[in-house]
Amino acid sequence: QVQLVESGGGSVQAGGSLKLSCAASANIIRTSRMGWYRQAPGTERDMVSTINTDGTTNYADSVKGRFTISQDNAKNMLYLQMNSLKTEDTAVYYCAARPPWLMAWRWGQGTQVTVSS
C-alpha cells in the first residue's frame, strides 16, 4: 500500500522560498520512481520534477535552476526545495510515487502553494 503525505506548503511572496516534504510509507522512496506534480485551477496536473531510484533527476523547464528534488531513503522522505518563486508557481503540489509493482502513479492529497506579487 502506498501512502504519501505532503507538508510544507503555504503563502510566500515572489522571490521567496519554500520546502515541501513528503512522508511515504516504508520502502516506497527507496524502490519507486518519485516525483512532484502540480495543478493550478483550470489546468491539468503537470510534472514538476522526478527522481529515479538511481538518483537521476528530471525537471520541468519552467523550474530548472530554481527547484531541487531530493530524497532521504532512511527517513522515507521526499523533498522539493523551491527558490526564487514566481506567481505562476501557485498551484496545489502533489507528491507522487510509481512503485515497480504498479503501472500507474499514486498521489498524496496535495499541499497548496500560493505565491503573491
SVG drawing of the C-alpha trace seen along z (x, -y; Angstrom):
<svg xmlns="http://www.w3.org/2000/svg" viewBox="-11 -42 33 48">
<polyline fill="none" stroke="black" stroke-width="0.4" points="0.0,0.0 1.3,-3.4 0.7,-6.3 2.1,-9.8 1.6,-12.8 2.7,-16.2 3.6,-19.2 5.3,-22.5 3.0,-24.4 1.9,-27.9 1.9,-31.5 5.0,-33.4 5.9,-36.5 7.5,-36.3 11.2,-35.7 10.8,-33.7 11.4,-30.1 9.5,-27.1 10.5,-23.5 7.9,-20.8 8.2,-17.4 6.5,-14.1 6.4,-11.3 6.0,-8.0 5.1,-4.5 8.0,-2.2 10.3,-1.3 8.4,-3.4 11.1,-6.0 13.8,-3.5 12.1,-1.3 10.0,-3.7 10.3,-6.4 9.2,-9.5 8.1,-12.9 6.4,-16.2 3.5,-17.4 1.4,-20.5 -2.0,-21.6 -3.3,-25.2 -7.0,-26.0 -8.4,-25.1 -5.3,-23.4 -4.0,-19.8 -1.7,-18.3 1.8,-18.8 5.2,-17.2 7.5,-19.5 10.3,-17.1 11.0,-13.4 13.8,-11.3 14.6,-7.7 15.9,-5.1 19.4,-5.6 19.2,-9.3 18.8,-10.7 16.5,-13.7 14.3,-15.5 12.8,-19.0 10.2,-20.9 11.8,-23.7 9.8,-26.2 11.5,-25.3 15.0,-24.3 17.6,-26.2 15.1,-27.2 13.7,-23.9 15.6,-20.9 14.2,-17.5 15.9,-15.2 15.1,-12.2 16.1,-10.6 15.7,-6.8 16.4,-6.2 13.6,-8.5 11.2,-7.6 11.1,-11.3 10.9,-13.2 11.6,-16.9 11.2,-19.8 13.2,-22.9 11.7,-25.8 13.6,-29.0 13.0,-32.2 9.3,-31.5 7.1,-33.2 3.4,-33.9 3.0,-31.3 4.3,-28.6 1.0,-29.0 -0.7,-25.6 -1.5,-22.5 1.6,-20.4 1.3,-16.6 3.8,-14.0 3.8,-11.0 5.2,-7.5 5.4,-4.9 6.4,-1.6 7.8,1.1 4.8,3.4 2.3,0.8 1.7,-0.5 0.5,-3.9 1.4,-6.8 0.0,-7.1 -0.7,-10.5 -0.7,-12.3 -3.5,-14.6 -1.7,-17.7 -0.4,-20.9 -1.3,-24.4 1.5,-26.8 0.5,-30.4 3.0,-33.0 1.9,-36.6 3.5,-39.6"/>
</svg>
